[in-house]
């Protein structure tokens, strides 16, 4: 549950930063692209390993985690091609994805216990 709370809080922070348009980073830096690519690879790995997870609800949690990592990584990589004025909206979308991911995983994990 603590892991899911961290994702909800991180998503809230990114949502706030995106809506307030107060961010201090350059999404065109190579490190940003590498982190985005690593998140996509990590998400694909989570989706791949989800099929070997025992129990349908744990499998659903693993797939939610994998898909959310793929979406966040893809959005991070897409910031390279976006105009600067759309970066705030993309950050808000990433924050929203992380909030939904944290709440959905928490709800599913509470249901399994």
C-alpha positions in Angstrom: 0.0 0.0 0.0 2.9 2.4 0.7 4.2 1.9 -2.8 0.7 2.8 -4.3 0.5 5.9 -2.0 3.9 7.0 -3.3 2.6 6.8 -6.9 -0.5 8.7 -6.0 1.5 11.5 -4.4 4.0 11.6 -7.3 1.1 11.8 -9.7 -0.4 14.6 -7.7 2.9 16.5 -7.8 3.2 16.1 -11.5 -0.4 17.1 -12.0 0.1 20.2 -10.0 3.4 21.1 -11.8 1.7 20.5 -15.2 -1.3 22.6 -14.4 0.7 25.4 -12.7 3.2 25.3 -15.5 6.1 25.6 -13.0 8.7 23.0 -14.1 12.4 23.5 -14.4 13.7 20.8 -16.7 14.5 20.4 -20.4 12.6 17.4 -21.9 15.0 17.4 -24.9 18.0 16.3 -22.8 19.3 12.8 -23.5 18.9 11.7 -19.9 15.1 12.5 -20.1 14.8 10.3 -23.2 16.8 7.5 -21.6 14.6 7.5 -18.5 11.5 7.5 -20.7 12.9 4.5 -22.7 13.8 2.7 -19.5 10.3 3.2 -18.2 8.8 1.7 -21.4 11.1 -1.3 -21.3 10.3 -1.8 -17.6 6.6 -1.6 -18.3 6.9 -4.2 -21.2 8.8 -6.4 -18.8 6.0 -6.1 -16.2 3.3 -6.9 -18.7 5.4 -9.9 -19.9 5.8 -11.3 -16.4 2.2 -10.7 -15.5 1.1 -13.8 -17.3 3.2 -15.9 -14.9 1.7 -14.3 -11.8 -0.5 -16.5 -9.7 -4.1 -15.3 -9.2 -6.2 -13.1 -11.5 -6.3 -10.0 -9.3 -2.5 -10.1 -8.8 -2.2 -10.5 -12.6 -4.4 -7.5 -13.1 -2.3 -5.4 -10.7 0.9 -6.4 -12.6 -0.7 -5.4 -15.9 -1.9 -2.1 -14.5 1.6 -1.4 -13.4 3.1 -2.4 -16.7 0.7 -0.4 -18.8 1.1 2.7 -16.7 4.9 2.5 -16.9 4.6 2.2 -20.7 2.2 5.2 -20.9 4.4 7.4 -18.6 7.6 6.5 -20.6 5.9 7.1 -23.9 4.6 10.5 -22.7 8.1 11.4 -21.4 9.6 10.5 -24.8 6.9 12.4 -26.6 7.9 15.6 -24.8 10.9 15.8 -27.1 8.6 16.6 -30.0 6.0 18.7 -28.3 6.1 22.4 -28.3 6.9 23.9 -24.9 3.3 25.2 -24.4 2.0 21.6 -24.5 4.5 20.3 -22.0 2.4 21.3 -19.0 -0.6 19.4 -20.4 1.5 16.3 -21.0 2.9 16.5 -17.4 -0.7 16.8 -16.1 -1.6 13.7 -18.1 1.4 11.8 -16.7 0.3 12.8 -13.2 -3.3 11.7 -13.9 -2.1 8.3 -15.1 0.0 7.8 -12.0 -2.8 8.8 -9.7 -5.2 6.4 -11.4 -2.6 3.7 -11.4 -1.9 4.1 -7.7 -5.6 4.1 -6.8 -6.5 1.1 -9.0 -3.6 -1.0 -7.7 -4.4 -0.1 -4.1 -8.1 -1.0 -4.6 -7.2 -4.3 -6.2 -4.6 -5.1 -3.5 -7.1 -4.4 -0.8 -9.6 -6.7 -2.5 -7.1 -9.5 -2.5 -6.3 -9.3 1.2 
